[in-house]
Amino acid sequence: MIEIKKISLRDLTVLKALSIKTFTDTFAKDNTPDDLKDYLDQAYTEEKLTSELQNEQSEFYFIYSNEQLAGYLKINVNDAQTETIEKDALEIERIYIDSNFKRLGLGKMLYTKAIERAKELNKTAIWLGVWERNFSAMKFYHKMGFTQVGQHAFYMGEDEQIDLIMKKHLK
């Protein structure tokens, strides 16, 4: 059984641990240990995650598979978006799935949740940034109807990387 539940501040410790685990599992092999550590130390502090959880323009959702925590989704609207791509858009900032639960369709379920929220909030588009070397994610988003509309720099520690900006119109 699959369940998606909204995350609250009381879930902070679990969210932090899951964020670090899923990010490390996905990106450690392609980055230096120092750059990875620098990024994790700034991106997933309790203070930063608390601020994100308290922002009413951001939403987090855990996904469970057979009552086991399997991943999470973070979406942003309005001023919480990491940049302005389109006025009435929703940003998918994170879809992170624990490596033990990959290839079960859970990422697609979180993506569907993001689309549902975008429609409920009357958004006209949905967008995200994806690392140019994350080929499986890019393939997934192309399959879901996203097109590349730009790019921006993403810093993994001292290493400047390129994220492709991908967008899908909803209306």
Rosetta blueprint (number, residue, H / E / L):
1 M L
2 I E
3 E E
4 I E
5 K E
6 K E
7 I L
8 S L
9 L H
10 R H
11 D H
12 L H
13 T H
14 V H
15 L H
16 K H
17 A H
18 L H
19 S H
20 I H
21 K H
22 T H
23 F H
24 T H
25 D H
26 T H
27 F H
28 A H
29 K H
30 D H
31 N L
32 T L
33 P H
34 D H
35 D H
36 L H
37 K H
38 D H
39 Y H
40 L H
41 D H
42 Q H
43 A H
44 Y L
45 T L
46 E H
47 E H
48 K H
49 L H
50 T H
51 S H
52 E H
53 L H
54 Q H
55 N L
56 E L
57 Q L
58 S E
59 E E
60 F E
61 Y E
62 F E
63 I E
64 Y E
65 S E
66 N L
67 E L
68 Q E
69 L E
70 A E
71 G E
72 Y E
73 L E
74 K E
75 I E
76 N E
77 V E
78 N H
79 D H
80 A H
81 Q L
82 T L
83 E L
84 T L
85 I L
86 E L
87 K L
88 D L
89 A E
90 L E
91 E E
92 I E
93 E E
94 R E
95 I E
96 Y E
97 I E
98 D L
99 S H
100 N H
101 F H
102 K L
103 R L
104 L L
105 G L
106 L H
107 G H
108 K H
109 M H
110 L H
111 Y H
112 T H
113 K H
114 A H
115 I H
116 E H
117 R H
118 A H
119 K H
120 E H
121 L L
122 N L
123 K L
124 T L
125 A E
126 I E
127 W E
128 L E
129 G E
130 V E
131 W E
132 E L
133 R L
134 N L
135 F H
136 S H
137 A H
138 M H
139 K H
140 F H
141 Y H
142 H H
143 K H
144 M L
145 G L
146 F L
147 T E
148 Q E
149 V E
150 G E
151 Q E
152 H E
153 A E
154 F E
155 Y E
156 M E
157 G L
158 E L
159 D E
160 E E
161 Q E
162 I E
163 D E
164 L E
165 I E
166 M E
167 K E
168 K E
169 H E
170 L L
171 K L
